[in-house]
Amino acid sequence: MWLSRDSRLDQVPGFVEFHLLRGPERDDHVLYASHTVWESGEAFVAWTQSEHFRAAHRNAGQNKPLYLGHPEFEGFEALQTVRRGG
């Protein structure tokens, strides 16, 4: 479902990159996490209030059986970035 959706993130000011992460597989579920990088916290908040956000999440309620509970937002601020060769 996530791999085929039209997220429109590439059209949003301040968006840098998106990662869909697959975590451990358990007997009753597989853990997935979405990870986005934004130029600023303000750009992220603006996206959550945009038509792009509403369009990307328009049918989210139809996928309730795929979740163990309500998705929980966890935001982080980068304190350090290390890149190869840098």
PDB file of N, CA, C and O in Angstrom, chain B, residues numbered from 101:
ATOM      1  N   MET B 101       0.816  -1.185   0.000  1.00  0.00           N
ATOM      2  CA  MET B 101       0.000   0.000   0.000  1.00  0.00           C
ATOM      3  C   MET B 101       0.868   1.262   0.000  1.00  0.00           C
ATOM      4  O   MET B 101       0.629   2.173  -0.793  1.00  0.00           O
ATOM      5  N   TRP B 102       1.866   1.324   0.874  1.00  0.00           N
ATOM      6  CA  TRP B 102       2.719   2.515   0.956  1.00  0.00           C
ATOM      7  C   TRP B 102       3.565   2.696  -0.294  1.00  0.00           C
ATOM      8  O   TRP B 102       3.803   3.821  -0.733  1.00  0.00           O
ATOM      9  N   LEU B 103       4.018   1.589  -0.865  1.00  0.00           N
ATOM     10  CA  LEU B 103       4.917   1.690  -2.015  1.00  0.00           C
ATOM     11  C   LEU B 103       4.220   2.234  -3.254  1.00  0.00           C
ATOM     12  O   LEU B 103       4.875   2.816  -4.118  1.00  0.00           O
ATOM     13  N   SER B 104       2.909   2.057  -3.359  1.00  0.00           N
ATOM     14  CA  SER B 104       2.197   2.465  -4.564  1.00  0.00           C
ATOM     15  C   SER B 104       1.407   3.762  -4.400  1.00  0.00           C
ATOM     16  O   SER B 104       0.758   4.199  -5.350  1.00  0.00           O
ATOM     17  N   ARG B 105       1.442   4.387  -3.228  1.00  0.00           N
ATOM     18  CA  ARG B 105       0.625   5.573  -3.030  1.00  0.00           C
ATOM     19  C   ARG B 105       1.271   6.822  -3.640  1.00  0.00           C
ATOM     20  O   ARG B 105       2.485   6.889  -3.829  1.00  0.00           O
ATOM     21  N   ASP B 106       0.439   7.786  -3.936  1.00  0.00           N
ATOM     22  CA  ASP B 106       0.886   9.058  -4.512  1.00  0.00           C
ATOM     23  C   ASP B 106       1.099  10.045  -3.374  1.00  0.00           C
ATOM     24  O   ASP B 106       0.158  10.727  -2.968  1.00  0.00           O
ATOM     25  N   SER B 107       2.319  10.135  -2.852  1.00  0.00           N
ATOM     26  CA  SER B 107       2.576  10.957  -1.672  1.00  0.00           C
ATOM     27  C   SER B 107       2.686  12.440  -1.988  1.00  0.00           C
ATOM     28  O   SER B 107       2.368  13.272  -1.137  1.00  0.00           O
ATOM     29  N   ARG B 108       3.122  12.787  -3.175  1.00  0.00           N
ATOM     30  CA  ARG B 108       3.299  14.183  -3.605  1.00  0.00           C
ATOM     31  C   ARG B 108       4.335  14.943  -2.789  1.00  0.00           C
ATOM     32  O   ARG B 108       4.407  16.170  -2.861  1.00  0.00           O
ATOM     33  N   LEU B 109       5.136  14.222  -2.017  1.00  0.00           N
ATOM     34  CA  LEU B 109       6.146  14.897  -1.193  1.00  0.00           C
ATOM     35  C   LEU B 109       7.138  15.691  -2.036  1.00  0.00           C
ATOM     36  O   LEU B 109       7.609  16.745  -1.607  1.00  0.00           O
ATOM     37  N   ASP B 110       7.456  15.201  -3.218  1.00  0.00           N
ATOM     38  CA  ASP B 110       8.442  15.881  -4.053  1.00  0.00           C
ATOM     39  C   ASP B 110       7.960  17.254  -4.526  1.00  0.00           C
ATOM     40  O   ASP B 110       8.738  18.020  -5.095  1.00  0.00           O
ATOM     41  N   GLN B 111       6.696  17.567  -4.298  1.00  0.00           N
ATOM     42  CA  GLN B 111       6.134  18.861  -4.696  1.00  0.00           C
ATOM     43  C   GLN B 111       6.042  19.841  -3.519  1.00  0.00           C
ATOM     44  O   GLN B 111       5.590  20.973  -3.689  1.00  0.00           O
ATOM     45  N   VAL B 112       6.464  19.412  -2.342  1.00  0.00           N
ATOM     46  CA  VAL B 112       6.263  20.202  -1.126  1.00  0.00           C
ATOM     47  C   VAL B 112       7.523  21.007  -0.785  1.00  0.00           C
ATOM     48  O   VAL B 112       8.610  20.439  -0.679  1.00  0.00           O
ATOM     49  N   PRO B 113       7.380  22.326  -0.614  1.00  0.00           N
ATOM     50  CA  PRO B 113       8.528  23.146  -0.219  1.00  0.00           C
ATOM     51  C   PRO B 113       9.121  22.663   1.108  1.00  0.00           C
ATOM     52  O   PRO B 113       8.387  22.385   2.056  1.00  0.00           O
ATOM     53  N   GLY B 114      10.435  22.566   1.168  1.00  0.00           N
ATOM     54  CA  GLY B 114      11.119  22.173   2.389  1.00  0.00           C
ATOM     55  C   GLY B 114      11.346  20.688   2.546  1.00  0.00           C
ATOM     56  O   GLY B 114      12.072  20.268   3.448  1.00  0.00           O
ATOM     57  N   PHE B 115      10.735  19.870   1.676  1.00  0.00           N
ATOM     58  CA  PHE B 115      10.931  18.429   1.753  1.00  0.00           C
ATOM     59  C   PHE B 115      12.313  18.068   1.228  1.00  0.00           C
ATOM     60  O   PHE B 115      12.748  18.600   0.207  1.00  0.00           O
ATOM     61  N   VAL B 116      13.013  17.158   1.928  1.00  0.00           N
ATOM     62  CA  VAL B 116      14.347  16.725   1.511  1.00  0.00           C
ATOM     63  C   VAL B 116      14.325  15.272   1.041  1.00  0.00           C
ATOM     64  O   VAL B 116      14.702  14.986  -0.095  1.00  0.00           O
ATOM     65  N   GLU B 117      13.884  14.346   1.908  1.00  0.00           N
ATOM     66  CA  GLU B 117      13.858  12.937   1.503  1.00  0.00           C
ATOM     67  C   GLU B 117      12.910  12.126   2.381  1.00  0.00           C
ATOM     68  O   GLU B 117      12.555  12.526   3.490  1.00  0.00           O
ATOM     69  N   PHE B 118      12.514  10.970   1.842  1.00  0.00           N
ATOM     70  CA  PHE B 118      11.596  10.052   2.517  1.00  0.00           C
ATOM     71  C   PHE B 118      12.187   8.651   2.484  1.00  0.00           C
ATOM     72  O   PHE B 118      12.789   8.239   1.492  1.00  0.00           O
ATOM     73  N   HIS B 119      12.007   7.924   3.584  1.00  0.00           N
ATOM     74  CA  HIS B 119      12.436   6.529   3.671  1.00  0.00           C
ATOM     75  C   HIS B 119      11.288   5.718   4.256  1.00  0.00           C
ATOM     76  O   HIS B 119      10.729   6.088   5.288  1.00  0.00           O
ATOM     77  N   LEU B 120      10.932   4.614   3.603  1.00  0.00           N
ATOM     78  CA  LEU B 120      10.000   3.656   4.185  1.00  0.00           C
ATOM     79  C   LEU B 120      10.858   2.526   4.725  1.00  0.00           C
ATOM     80  O   LEU B 120      11.561   1.860   3.965  1.00  0.00           O
ATOM     81  N   LEU B 121      10.804   2.307   6.032  1.00  0.00           N
ATOM     82  CA  LEU B 121      11.670   1.342   6.698  1.00  0.00           C
ATOM     83  C   LEU B 121      10.876   0.116   7.128  1.00  0.00           C
ATOM     84  O   LEU B 121       9.787   0.239   7.689  1.00  0.00           O
ATOM     85  N   ARG B 122      11.415  -1.052   6.869  1.00  0.00           N
ATOM     86  CA  ARG B 122      10.806  -2.297   7.330  1.00  0.00           C
ATOM     87  C   ARG B 122      11.635  -2.817   8.488  1.00  0.00           C
ATOM     88  O   ARG B 122      12.850  -2.983   8.376  1.00  0.00           O
ATOM     89  N   GLY B 123      10.967  -3.071   9.597  1.00  0.00           N
ATOM     90  CA  GLY B 123      11.647  -3.516  10.804  1.00  0.00           C
ATOM     91  C   GLY B 123      11.452  -4.989  11.057  1.00  0.00           C
ATOM     92  O   GLY B 123      11.239  -5.762  10.123  1.00  0.00           O
ATOM     93  N   PRO B 124      11.524  -5.385  12.315  1.00  0.00           N
ATOM     94  CA  PRO B 124      11.428  -6.790  12.685  1.00  0.00           C
ATOM     95  C   PRO B 124      10.070  -7.391  12.340  1.00  0.00           C
ATOM     96  O   PRO B 124       9.040  -6.719  12.391  1.00  0.00           O
ATOM     97  N   GLU B 125      10.096  -8.658  11.992  1.00  0.00           N
ATOM     98  CA  GLU B 125       8.865  -9.405  11.728  1.00  0.00           C
ATOM     99  C   GLU B 125       8.562 -10.264  12.948  1.00  0.00           C
ATOM    100  O   GLU B 125       9.412 -11.022  13.415  1.00  0.00           O
ATOM    101  N   ARG B 126       7.354 -10.138  13.454  1.00  0.00           N
ATOM    102  CA  ARG B 126       6.891 -10.911  14.602  1.00  0.00           C
ATOM    103  C   ARG B 126       5.837 -11.908  14.136  1.00  0.00           C
ATOM    104  O   ARG B 126       5.467 -11.919  12.962  1.00  0.00           O
ATOM    105  N   ASP B 127       5.354 -12.740  15.049  1.00  0.00           N
ATOM    106  CA  ASP B 127       4.322 -13.716  14.695  1.00  0.00           C
ATOM    107  C   ASP B 127       3.045 -13.047  14.202  1.00  0.00           C
ATOM    108  O   ASP B 127       2.394 -13.553  13.288  1.00  0.00           O
ATOM    109  N   ASP B 128       2.683 -11.914  14.799  1.00  0.00           N
ATOM    110  CA  ASP B 128       1.409 -11.281  14.474  1.00  0.00           C
ATOM    111  C   ASP B 128       1.526  -9.957  13.718  1.00  0.00           C
ATOM    112  O   ASP B 128       0.503  -9.366  13.375  1.00  0.00           O
ATOM    113  N   HIS B 129       2.750  -9.472  13.447  1.00  0.00           N
ATOM    114  CA  HIS B 129       2.889  -8.208  12.725  1.00  0.00           C
ATOM    115  C   HIS B 129       4.321  -7.996  12.237  1.00  0.00           C
ATOM    116  O   HIS B 129       5.256  -8.671  12.666  1.00  0.00           O
ATOM    117  N   VAL B 130       4.453  -7.046  11.340  1.00  0.00           N
ATOM    118  CA  VAL B 130       5.755  -6.562  10.881  1.00  0.00           C
ATOM    119  C   VAL B 130       5.785  -5.069  11.184  1.00  0.00           C
ATOM    120  O   VAL B 130       4.824  -4.352  10.903  1.00  0.00           O
ATOM    121  N   LEU B 131       6.879  -4.611  11.749  1.00  0.00           N
ATOM    122  CA  LEU B 131       7.005  -3.201  12.102  1.00  0.00           C
ATOM    123  C   LEU B 131       7.503  -2.399  10.899  1.00  0.00           C
ATOM    124  O   LEU B 131       8.509  -2.754  10.284  1.00  0.00           O
ATOM    125  N   TYR B 132       6.799  -1.321  10.567  1.00  0.00           N
ATOM    126  CA  TYR B 132       7.213  -0.399   9.509  1.00  0.00           C
ATOM    127  C   TYR B 132       7.297   0.993  10.108  1.00  0.00           C
ATOM    128  O   TYR B 132       6.565   1.321  11.042  1.00  0.00           O
ATOM    129  N   ALA B 133       8.183   1.803   9.573  1.00  0.00           N
ATOM    130  CA  ALA B 133       8.287   3.200   9.983  1.00  0.00           C
ATOM    131  C   ALA B 133       8.528   4.051   8.751  1.00  0.00           C
ATOM    132  O   ALA B 133       9.261   3.656   7.844  1.00  0.00           O
ATOM    133  N   SER B 134       7.912   5.213   8.726  1.00  0.00           N
ATOM    134  CA  SER B 134       8.217   6.173   7.662  1.00  0.00           C
ATOM    135  C   SER B 134       9.099   7.252   8.268  1.00  0.00           C
ATOM    136  O   SER B 134       8.866   7.706   9.388  1.00  0.00           O
ATOM    137  N   HIS B 135      10.107   7.655   7.519  1.00  0.00           N
ATOM    138  CA  HIS B 135      11.091   8.625   8.001  1.00  0.00           C
ATOM    139  C   HIS B 135      11.252   9.698   6.934  1.00  0.00           C
ATOM    140  O   HIS B 135      11.631   9.404   5.801  1.00  0.00           O
ATOM    141  N   THR B 136      10.966  10.926   7.294  1.00  0.00           N
ATOM    142  CA  THR B 136      11.158  12.028   6.351  1.00  0.00           C
ATOM    143  C   THR B 136      12.183  13.000   6.906  1.00  0.00           C
ATOM    144  O   THR B 136      12.348  13.130   8.119  1.00  0.00           O
ATOM    145  N   VAL B 137      12.860  13.670   6.011  1.00  0.00           N
ATOM    146  CA  VAL B 137      13.821  14.711   6.376  1.00  0.00           C
ATOM    147  C   VAL B 137      13.305  16.005   5.748  1.00  0.00           C
ATOM    148  O   VAL B 137      12.947  16.046   4.571  1.00  0.00           O
ATOM    149  N   TRP B 138      13.277  17.056   6.563  1.00  0.00           N
ATOM    150  CA  TRP B 138      12.775  18.363   6.142  1.00  0.00           C
ATOM    151  C   TRP B 138      13.851  19.424   6.364  1.00  0.00           C
ATOM    152  O   TRP B 138      14.707  19.281   7.237  1.00  0.00           O
ATOM    153  N   GLU B 139      13.797  20.473   5.574  1.00  0.00           N
ATOM    154  CA  GLU B 139      14.745  21.584   5.740  1.00  0.00           C
ATOM    155  C   GLU B 139      14.569  22.261   7.093  1.00  0.00           C
ATOM    156  O   GLU B 139      15.527  22.801   7.647  1.00  0.00           O
ATOM    157  N   SER B 140      13.344  22.235   7.630  1.00  0.00           N
ATOM    158  CA  SER B 140      13.089  22.873   8.929  1.00  0.00           C
ATOM    159  C   SER B 140      11.823  22.290   9.546  1.00  0.00           C
ATOM    160  O   SER B 140      11.016  21.659   8.863  1.00  0.00           O
ATOM    161  N   GLY B 141      11.666  22.510  10.829  1.00  0.00           N
ATOM    162  CA  GLY B 141      10.438  22.115  11.506  1.00  0.00           C
ATOM    163  C   GLY B 141       9.237  22.866  10.957  1.00  0.00           C
ATOM    164  O   GLY B 141       8.139  22.316  10.872  1.00  0.00           O
ATOM    165  N   GLU B 142       9.443  24.107  10.590  1.00  0.00           N
ATOM    166  CA  GLU B 142       8.367  24.921  10.034  1.00  0.00           C
ATOM    167  C   GLU B 142       7.877  24.355   8.707  1.00  0.00           C
ATOM    168  O   GLU B 142       6.677  24.377   8.432  1.00  0.00           O
ATOM    169  N   ALA B 143       8.794  23.847   7.880  1.00  0.00           N
ATOM    170  CA  ALA B 143       8.408  23.247   6.599  1.00  0.00           C
ATOM    171  C   ALA B 143       7.570  21.992   6.826  1.00  0.00           C
ATOM    172  O   ALA B 143       6.607  21.745   6.101  1.00  0.00           O
ATOM    173  N   PHE B 144       7.939  21.196   7.838  1.00  0.00           N
ATOM    174  CA  PHE B 144       7.163  20.004   8.162  1.00  0.00           C
ATOM    175  C   PHE B 144       5.756  20.374   8.608  1.00  0.00           C
ATOM    176  O   PHE B 144       4.780  19.796   8.130  1.00  0.00           O
ATOM    177  N   VAL B 145       5.645  21.328   9.515  1.00  0.00           N
ATOM    178  CA  VAL B 145       4.331  21.745  10.014  1.00  0.00           C
ATOM    179  C   VAL B 145       3.485  22.290   8.871  1.00  0.00           C
ATOM    180  O   VAL B 145       2.293  21.992   8.791  1.00  0.00           O
ATOM    181  N   ALA B 146       4.075  23.074   7.996  1.00  0.00           N
ATOM    182  CA  ALA B 146       3.334  23.616   6.849  1.00  0.00           C
ATOM    183  C   ALA B 146       2.804  22.479   5.975  1.00  0.00           C
ATOM    184  O   ALA B 146       1.682  22.558   5.476  1.00  0.00           O
ATOM    185  N   TRP B 147       3.595  21.427   5.787  1.00  0.00           N
ATOM    186  CA  TRP B 147       3.131  20.281   5.005  1.00  0.00           C
ATOM    187  C   TRP B 147       1.926  19.620   5.670  1.00  0.00           C
ATOM    188  O   TRP B 147       0.968  19.264   4.983  1.00  0.00           O
ATOM    189  N   THR B 148       1.952  19.450   6.992  1.00  0.00           N
ATOM    190  CA  THR B 148       0.842  18.780   7.681  1.00  0.00           C
ATOM    191  C   THR B 148      -0.451  19.583   7.575  1.00  0.00           C
ATOM    192  O   THR B 148      -1.532  19.044   7.808  1.00  0.00           O
ATOM    193  N   GLN B 149      -0.353  20.858   7.228  1.00  0.00           N
ATOM    194  CA  GLN B 149      -1.535  21.712   7.104  1.00  0.00           C
ATOM    195  C   GLN B 149      -1.889  21.991   5.641  1.00  0.00           C
ATOM    196  O   GLN B 149      -2.733  22.841   5.356  1.00  0.00           O
ATOM    197  N   SER B 150      -1.240  21.271   4.708  1.00  0.00           N
ATOM    198  CA  SER B 150      -1.403  21.557   3.287  1.00  0.00           C
ATOM    199  C   SER B 150      -2.391  20.619   2.596  1.00  0.00           C
ATOM    200  O   SER B 150      -2.763  19.568   3.119  1.00  0.00           O
ATOM    201  N   GLU B 151      -2.796  21.040   1.412  1.00  0.00           N
ATOM    202  CA  GLU B 151      -3.637  20.189   0.568  1.00  0.00           C
ATOM    203  C   GLU B 151      -2.877  18.930   0.142  1.00  0.00           C
ATOM    204  O   GLU B 151      -3.489  17.874  -0.023  1.00  0.00           O
ATOM    205  N   HIS B 152      -1.561  19.023  -0.037  1.00  0.00           N
ATOM    206  CA  HIS B 152      -0.753  17.845  -0.375  1.00  0.00           C
ATOM    207  C   HIS B 152      -0.886  16.774   0.710  1.00  0.00           C
ATOM    208  O   HIS B 152      -1.032  15.590   0.405  1.00  0.00           O
ATOM    209  N   PHE B 153      -0.834  17.191   1.962  1.00  0.00           N
ATOM    210  CA  PHE B 153      -0.974  16.260   3.088  1.00  0.00           C
ATOM    211  C   PHE B 153      -2.362  15.619   3.085  1.00  0.00           C
ATOM    212  O   PHE B 153      -2.492  14.402   3.217  1.00  0.00           O
ATOM    213  N   ARG B 154      -3.399  16.450   2.932  1.00  0.00           N
ATOM    214  CA  ARG B 154      -4.769  15.926   2.926  1.00  0.00           C
ATOM    215  C   ARG B 154      -4.972  14.952   1.779  1.00  0.00           C
ATOM    216  O   ARG B 154      -5.615  13.917   1.958  1.00  0.00           O
ATOM    217  N   ALA B 155      -4.440  15.259   0.612  1.00  0.00           N
ATOM    218  CA  ALA B 155      -4.586  14.370  -0.544  1.00  0.00           C
ATOM    219  C   ALA B 155      -3.853  13.046  -0.328  1.00  0.00           C
ATOM    220  O   ALA B 155      -4.363  11.984  -0.683  1.00  0.00           O
ATOM    221  N   ALA B 156      -2.657  13.115   0.255  1.00  0.00           N
ATOM    222  CA  ALA B 156      -1.865  11.902   0.474  1.00  0.00           C
ATOM    223  C   ALA B 156      -2.485  10.993   1.525  1.00  0.00           C
ATOM    224  O   ALA B 156      -2.273   9.781   1.493  1.00  0.00           O
ATOM    225  N   HIS B 157      -3.248  11.557   2.456  1.00  0.00           N
ATOM    226  CA  HIS B 157      -3.834  10.779   3.558  1.00  0.00           C
ATOM    227  C   HIS B 157      -5.345  10.619   3.432  1.00  0.00           C
ATOM    228  O   HIS B 157      -6.006  10.168   4.368  1.00  0.00           O
ATOM    229  N   ARG B 158      -5.879  10.981   2.297  1.00  0.00           N
ATOM    230  CA  ARG B 158      -7.326  10.990   2.085  1.00  0.00           C
ATOM    231  C   ARG B 158      -7.985   9.648   2.394  1.00  0.00           C
ATOM    232  O   ARG B 158      -9.058   9.625   2.998  1.00  0.00           O
ATOM    233  N   ASN B 159      -7.382   8.545   2.003  1.00  0.00           N
ATOM    234  CA  ASN B 159      -7.988   7.222   2.172  1.00  0.00           C
ATOM    235  C   ASN B 159      -7.369   6.423   3.312  1.00  0.00           C
ATOM    236  O   ASN B 159      -7.493   5.199   3.343  1.00  0.00           O
ATOM    237  N   ALA B 160      -6.722   7.079   4.223  1.00  0.00           N
ATOM    238  CA  ALA B 160      -6.015   6.380   5.309  1.00  0.00           C
ATOM    239  C   ALA B 160      -6.954   5.527   6.153  1.00  0.00           C
ATOM    240  O   ALA B 160      -6.545   4.466   6.625  1.00  0.00           O
ATOM    241  N   GLY B 161      -8.181   5.945   6.357  1.00  0.00           N
ATOM    242  CA  GLY B 161      -9.125   5.189   7.166  1.00  0.00           C
ATOM    243  C   GLY B 161      -9.482   3.837   6.590  1.00  0.00           C
ATOM    244  O   GLY B 161      -9.902   2.944   7.326  1.00  0.00           O
ATOM    245  N   GLN B 162      -9.325   3.668   5.290  1.00  0.00           N
ATOM    246  CA  GLN B 162      -9.642   2.392   4.641  1.00  0.00           C
ATOM    247  C   GLN B 162      -8.622   1.314   4.975  1.00  0.00           C
ATOM    248  O   GLN B 162      -8.871   0.134   4.728  1.00  0.00           O
ATOM    249  N   ASN B 163      -7.484   1.697   5.530  1.00  0.00           N
ATOM    250  CA  ASN B 163      -6.409   0.748   5.810  1.00  0.00           C
ATOM    251  C   ASN B 163      -6.324   0.364   7.282  1.00  0.00           C
ATOM    252  O   ASN B 163      -5.313  -0.189   7.716  1.00  0.00           O
ATOM    253  N   LYS B 164      -7.367   0.647   8.054  1.00  0.00           N
ATOM    254  CA  LYS B 164      -7.356   0.364   9.490  1.00  0.00           C
ATOM    255  C   LYS B 164      -6.962  -1.070   9.827  1.00  0.00           C
ATOM    256  O   LYS B 164      -6.227  -1.274  10.792  1.00  0.00           O
ATOM    257  N   PRO B 165      -7.420  -2.082   9.070  1.00  0.00           N
ATOM    258  CA  PRO B 165      -7.043  -3.460   9.416  1.00  0.00           C
ATOM    259  C   PRO B 165      -5.534  -3.735   9.329  1.00  0.00           C
ATOM    260  O   PRO B 165      -5.064  -4.748   9.847  1.00  0.00           O
ATOM    261  N   LEU B 166      -4.782  -2.856   8.687  1.00  0.00           N
ATOM    262  CA  LEU B 166      -3.344  -3.051   8.551  1.00  0.00           C
ATOM    263  C   LEU B 166      -2.558  -2.600   9.781  1.00  0.00           C
ATOM    264  O   LEU B 166      -1.369  -2.896   9.898  1.00  0.00           O
ATOM    265  N   TYR B 167      -3.214  -1.887  10.696  1.00  0.00           N
ATOM    266  CA  TYR B 167      -2.523  -1.308  11.836  1.00  0.00           C
ATOM    267  C   TYR B 167      -2.924  -1.988  13.139  1.00  0.00           C
ATOM    268  O   TYR B 167      -4.070  -2.408  13.301  1.00  0.00           O
ATOM    269  N   LEU B 168      -1.970  -2.094  14.068  1.00  0.00           N
ATOM    270  CA  LEU B 168      -2.281  -2.616  15.395  1.00  0.00           C
ATOM    271  C   LEU B 168      -2.978  -1.563  16.251  1.00  0.00           C
ATOM    272  O   LEU B 168      -3.719  -1.900  17.174  1.00  0.00           O
ATOM    273  N   GLY B 169      -2.749  -0.327  15.952  1.00  0.00           N
ATOM    274  CA  GLY B 169      -3.352   0.784  16.674  1.00  0.00           C
ATOM    275  C   GLY B 169      -3.230   2.031  15.831  1.00  0.00           C
ATOM    276  O   GLY B 169      -2.824   1.969  14.670  1.00  0.00           O
ATOM    277  N   HIS B 170      -3.579   3.160  16.411  1.00  0.00           N
ATOM    278  CA  HIS B 170      -3.475   4.424  15.689  1.00  0.00           C
ATOM    279  C   HIS B 170      -2.000   4.748  15.466  1.00  0.00           C
ATOM    280  O   HIS B 170      -1.203   4.628  16.396  1.00  0.00           O
ATOM    281  N   PRO B 171      -1.615   5.159  14.244  1.00  0.00           N
ATOM    282  CA  PRO B 171      -0.221   5.552  14.023  1.00  0.00           C
ATOM    283  C   PRO B 171       0.188   6.662  14.994  1.00  0.00           C
ATOM    284  O   PRO B 171      -0.588   7.574  15.280  1.00  0.00           O
ATOM    285  N   GLU B 172       1.401   6.565  15.485  1.00  0.00           N
ATOM    286  CA  GLU B 172       1.882   7.530  16.472  1.00  0.00           C
ATOM    287  C   GLU B 172       3.034   8.330  15.894  1.00  0.00           C
ATOM    288  O   GLU B 172       4.033   7.759  15.458  1.00  0.00           O
ATOM    289  N   PHE B 173       2.898   9.653  15.888  1.00  0.00           N
ATOM    290  CA  PHE B 173       3.968  10.520  15.402  1.00  0.00           C
ATOM    291  C   PHE B 173       5.060  10.629  16.455  1.00  0.00           C
ATOM    292  O   PHE B 173       4.786  10.856  17.634  1.00  0.00           O
ATOM    293  N   GLU B 174       6.294  10.465  16.015  1.00  0.00           N
ATOM    294  CA  GLU B 174       7.452  10.691  16.864  1.00  0.00           C
ATOM    295  C   GLU B 174       8.417  11.559  16.076  1.00  0.00           C
ATOM    296  O   GLU B 174       8.999  11.101  15.093  1.00  0.00           O
ATOM    297  N   GLY B 175       8.593  12.793  16.489  1.00  0.00           N
ATOM    298  CA  GLY B 175       9.462  13.717  15.783  1.00  0.00           C
ATOM    299  C   GLY B 175      10.816  13.827  16.468  1.00  0.00           C
ATOM    300  O   GLY B 175      10.916  13.772  17.694  1.00  0.00           O
ATOM    301  N   PHE B 176      11.843  13.979  15.667  1.00  0.00           N
ATOM    302  CA  PHE B 176      13.204  14.081  16.182  1.00  0.00           C
ATOM    303  C   PHE B 176      13.907  15.251  15.517  1.00  0.00           C
ATOM    304  O   PHE B 176      13.651  15.566  14.355  1.00  0.00           O
ATOM    305  N   GLU B 177      14.789  15.886  16.259  1.00  0.00           N
ATOM    306  CA  GLU B 177      15.630  16.948  15.734  1.00  0.00           C
ATOM    307  C   GLU B 177      17.036  16.391  15.593  1.00  0.00           C
ATOM    308  O   GLU B 177      17.573  15.829  16.547  1.00  0.00           O
ATOM    309  N   ALA B 178      17.642  16.538  14.418  1.00  0.00           N
ATOM    310  CA  ALA B 178      18.992  16.042  14.186  1.00  0.00           C
ATOM    311  C   ALA B 178      20.001  16.890  14.956  1.00  0.00           C
ATOM    312  O   ALA B 178      20.048  18.110  14.800  1.00  0.00           O
ATOM    313  N   LEU B 179      20.797  16.241  15.776  1.00  0.00           N
ATOM    314  CA  LEU B 179      21.840  16.929  16.519  1.00  0.00           C
ATOM    315  C   LEU B 179      23.201  16.775  15.866  1.00  0.00           C
ATOM    316  O   LEU B 179      24.094  17.600  16.058  1.00  0.00           O
ATOM    317  N   GLN B 180      23.350  15.693  15.081  1.00  0.00           N
ATOM    318  CA  GLN B 180      24.619  15.452  14.402  1.00  0.00           C
ATOM    319  C   GLN B 180      24.342  14.647  13.141  1.00  0.00           C
ATOM    320  O   GLN B 180      23.513  13.737  13.149  1.00  0.00           O
ATOM    321  N   THR B 181      25.031  14.977  12.070  1.00  0.00           N
ATOM    322  CA  THR B 181      24.970  14.229  10.821  1.00  0.00           C
ATOM    323  C   THR B 181      26.384  13.861  10.417  1.00  0.00           C
ATOM    324  O   THR B 181      27.260  14.724  10.360  1.00  0.00           O
ATOM    325  N   VAL B 182      26.613  12.603  10.139  1.00  0.00           N
ATOM    326  CA  VAL B 182      27.919  12.125   9.682  1.00  0.00           C
ATOM    327  C   VAL B 182      27.715  11.527   8.303  1.00  0.00           C
ATOM    328  O   VAL B 182      26.857  10.664   8.121  1.00  0.00           O
ATOM    329  N   ARG B 183      28.496  11.979   7.329  1.00  0.00           N
ATOM    330  CA  ARG B 183      28.405  11.457   5.966  1.00  0.00           C
ATOM    331  C   ARG B 183      29.742  10.836   5.575  1.00  0.00           C
ATOM    332  O   ARG B 183      30.806  11.245   6.039  1.00  0.00           O
ATOM    333  N   ARG B 184      29.651   9.857   4.723  1.00  0.00           N
ATOM    334  CA  ARG B 184      30.849   9.196   4.213  1.00  0.00           C
ATOM    335  C   ARG B 184      31.729  10.215   3.503  1.00  0.00           C
ATOM    336  O   ARG B 184      31.234  11.055   2.752  1.00  0.00           O
ATOM    337  N   GLY B 185      32.998  10.142   3.736  1.00  0.00           N
ATOM    338  CA  GLY B 185      33.947  11.036   3.085  1.00  0.00           C
ATOM    339  C   GLY B 185      33.984  12.442   3.662  1.00  0.00           C
ATOM    340  O   GLY B 185      34.701  13.301   3.148  1.00  0.00           O
ATOM    341  N   GLY B 186      33.224  12.690   4.721  1.00  0.00           N
ATOM    342  CA  GLY B 186      33.155  14.042   5.263  1.00  0.00           C
ATOM    343  C   GLY B 186      33.746  14.078   6.596  1.00  0.00           C
ATOM    344  O   GLY B 186      33.785  15.135   7.226  1.00  0.00           O
TER     345      GLY B 186
END
